[in-house]
């Protein structure tokens, strides 16, 4: 729990503190009709990051709707650990269902158990170990195409790399480059539309044939067509595959209980490990309603629609989340040459000039801490919502059924109580002796509870292998000093990130220079 200090920063207090000390308030600065929607749309990170100064639970008005922002990690833990009371829903999830359907990320709680059971075999430790071999091969092939002195957009390059890895693991083969580029472009258009519809809920106006609405509808329709084509071809094909899609299509619901992910610390010990979001239908295709239904009879496999939604979820999560985590990681390393040197020392010692292999992962501890710290500073899933299914109390305040509750990993990760000097890039926060002091619920790049991202180990394995493979051969340097600001859409991106490839041992640009990094 927390109370407010003099400067509006949450002050710690012990478990014996008197009850009733939560601060519940309404965000200042709302305007008639729109409330806080324009402020949230124009500068969402700055707006949300300013809310802890106003209370532990803060009401934000988005047009006629009221959303409750939980600013304290204890409140967020209460929300995430009670998914029956706080179910997936709210403006963001309601819009995300247009893209992701009722996959693991967006489905309601009472169908989640079946979906988790069916998807869990895809993410068992033994399967992650198999995928890691594919990851290493795809990462090596992608990095082999780089050339010294070449300037590339690192965000774009990491999207390409992650798309290559994800499709290789999902379908045993990478998508055709042209099709992969089309998928990424459609995803970008769809995700921009998702954020706009969530923050500025204008309902019927989004059905008007405006250029923006048409672009959104076309992107969704194309995405869904591609996914349907992939599933139809796989079901019709006689060949047996050993990939994630085959595991998913062959899974049956045996009525067992999903146990969730095995716990994996951020490199050594500390809070639960981190993961990626889990992201279908568009115009001309009915949107699966988030209405509950009982699990089918035992041994029933995924329907085509369920397979569609899960594949879309895994594609979006697998590509965007890991790619953005890596892009932010290389930006931060360029701004902190000493941390980059420590990373190079580790990969040189562990790899000794060879490509990374899955067996190297336990020894790449600093690489894992670097990725974890990048996820702390710039969590891809920066803001998520839940909806109450029944009357409940949060921070001593009564919430009616249907109330929307918002939490922001970005806001939580900037809390100076949990993370002293929170805007400093400090991978050593995740050393065993320091990570254990991070409060439960303060670090949530992959959420928590039984709705925690099922692919967190997958994402961290890919990110660490990619970081090690690239750092073993390359330095990435911006061509000029520039301030990089986060671009908050459905995920948190650095936007275009131009950097020059320098082959290690033969740098093209002389000594490394720190580059400014500015977070709001």
Secondary structure as UniProt FT lines:
FT   STRAND          3..4
FT   TURN            6..7
FT   STRAND          10..11
FT   TURN            15..16
FT   STRAND          24..26
FT   TURN            32..34
FT   HELIX           37..42
FT   HELIX           44..49
FT   HELIX           51..54
FT   STRAND          57..62
FT   TURN            63..64
FT   STRAND          65..70
FT   HELIX           73..80
FT   TURN            83..85
FT   STRAND          86..88
FT   HELIX           91..100
FT   TURN            101..102
FT   TURN            104..106
FT   HELIX           109..120
FT   HELIX           121..123
FT   HELIX           125..144
FT   TURN            148..149
FT   STRAND          151..153
FT   HELIX           154..171
FT   HELIX           177..199
FT   HELIX           203..207
FT   HELIX           211..236
FT   HELIX           244..250
FT   STRAND          252..253
FT   TURN            283..284
FT   TURN            298..299
FT   STRAND          300..301
FT   HELIX           304..316
FT   HELIX           317..321
FT   HELIX           322..335
FT   HELIX           337..351
FT   TURN            352..353
FT   HELIX           358..363
FT   HELIX           365..377
FT   STRAND          384..388
FT   STRAND          392..394
FT   TURN            395..396
FT   STRAND          397..399
FT   TURN            401..402
FT   STRAND          404..407
FT   HELIX           409..413
FT   TURN            416..418
FT   TURN            422..423
FT   HELIX           427..430
FT   HELIX           432..435
FT   TURN            436..437
FT   TURN            440..441
FT   TURN            445..446
FT   HELIX           449..451
FT   TURN            454..455
FT   HELIX           456..473
FT   STRAND          474..477
FT   STRAND          487..488
FT   STRAND          492..493
FT   STRAND          498..503
FT   TURN            504..505
//
